[in-house]
């Protein structure tokens, strides 16, 4: 069974697409790692970018809707992780206290997510949106556009030479 799954993931275009989506769902790695991994597995650049964007967006609504409840539950039932949760929230609040982000809200969030640097991206953007009490219907499209822009930037930086040749 595991061998069959491994063969499917690594030897078929649909498996490589799915694996690229999974990689792009991982916090910190996100599509910055998923897109290059997809291309390295053999996906064409546009399919790797599409898989990266889809995978990166899957967790966003769940983070926005449930992260505060999850943090509260962890503090109650796994108090040893309370310090980690505090650091995550403080990191998000520090990024959120950027004057432009607060003043511009949606545009600031879009710029934050679109810049493909460590500590930015869909996961942190969704956490910031949740802490800013942005509604799901307002936050998800903004984060989506930011993810697409970040994906295009990463693709251009990483594979621009390949595309030109």
C-alpha positions, -999 to 999 in steps of 0.1 A, spaced: 0 0 0 27 25 10 48 15 -20 18 20 -43 12 55 -28 48 64 -31 49 53 -68 17 73 -75 31 105 -57 64 104 -76 57 88 -109 24 104 -121 16 140 -129 -15 139 -106 6 125 -77 33 152 -82 6 179 -83 -9 165 -51 25 163 -34 33 199 -44 0 209 -29 9 191 4 43 207 5 28 241 0 4 236 29 32 233 54 38 265 75 70 283 68 77 263 37 44 273 19 46 278 -18 81 292 -16 92 256 -12 63 238 -29 67 254 -63 104 246 -66 97 211 -53 70 206 -79 92 217 -107 121 195 -94 97 165 -95 89 172 -131 58 193 -131 56 221 -157 61 255 -141 24 266 -145 11 234 -129 36 237 -101 25 273 -95 -12 263 -96 -6 234 -71 14 257 -49 -12 283 -48 -40 258 -41 -21 240 -14 -10 273 2 -47 285 3 -63 253 18 -54 261 54 -62 298 53 -100 297 60 -94 272 88 -67 294 104 -89 325 102 -119 307 117 -104 284 143 -69 297 154 -81 316 184 -101 286 197 -72 263 190 -48 286 209 -73 288 239 -77 250 239 -39 244 238 -35 268 267 -61 249 288 -52 213 279 -15 215 269 -2 243 292 34 234 284 28 247 248 14 280 262 48 297 258 49 287 221 14 300 216 24 333 233 54 337 210 33 330 179 7 356 189 34 381 199 51 376 165 18 382 147 10 412 169 44 427 161 38 423 124 3 435 128 14 467 146 31 479 115 15 513 109 7 506 72 -8 472 79 -32 486 105 -41 517 85 -46 500 52 -59 467 66 -67 448 35 -41 464 13 -15 461 41 -24 424 45 -21 419 8 14 435 7 24 415 37 14 381 22 27 390 -13 63 396 -2 79 362 -3 102 366 28 106 343 58 78 351 83 54 363 57 29 343 37 -6 329 39 -2 312 74 10 344 91 -14 365 70 -43 344 81 -32 346 117 -30 384 114 -64 385 98 -79 365 126 -63 387 153 -75 418 134 -110 403 134 -112 406 96 -142 387 83 -135 356 63 -151 369 31 -128 400 33 -96 383 43 -95 352 20 -96 371 -13 -69 394 -1 -47 366 11 -54 347 -22 -42 376 -43 -11 380 -20 -3 343 -24 -7 345 -62 16 375 -63 42 358 -40 40 327 -62 46 347 -94 75 365 -78 91 332 -66 85 316 -99 101 345 -118 130 347 -94 136 310 -94 128 300 -129 130 333 -149 162 322 -166 146 288 -175 115 305 -189 136 329 -210 157 301 -225 
